[in-house]
Amino acid sequence: MLTPNFSLPRRHLLSSLLILILAITSSAGHAESAIDPASLPPWLKPELLVHLVAMDLNESQKAEFREALTECLTGLQSVVQREIRKGGVDIPRRIKRATNREYSKLDKRMKASLAEPQLAPWTSYLEGLKVAMAESAV
């Protein structure tokens, strides 16, 4: 038997509400699982973020940091690929030297845009970044 017309909109509303509730709860569960510290990239580990917060960067410094870090990470990747492609003797030593040059460029660029009180947290961040990147490479 057919149901009356007035319940059809109500049924549609209830089903839409149920779908919305399911979507919200499933996305909330996904968001919780997506913010796992182990899944973060090495430069965003919680122990490094503490130093970034301590630096208290302004907007122009944040932009400079993003650009410099992107450049450094891209440089690190290309250094490793280039040295492996070249081949030859003592590849690990050449990679280490080139990696140190990339970190040095990052350090020099950031120190030029930071104020004196920001230098200590920056140094801590950079040292932690080196360790985190080395650990992730293994």
Secondary structure, 3 states (H helix, E strand, C coil): CCCCCCHHHHHHHHHHHHHHHHHHHHHHHHHHHHCCHHHCCHHHCHHHHHHHHHHCCCHHHHHHHHHHHHHHHHHHHHHHHHHHHHCCCCHHHHHHHHHHHHHHHHHHHHHHHCCHHHHHHHHHHHHHHHHHHHHHHC
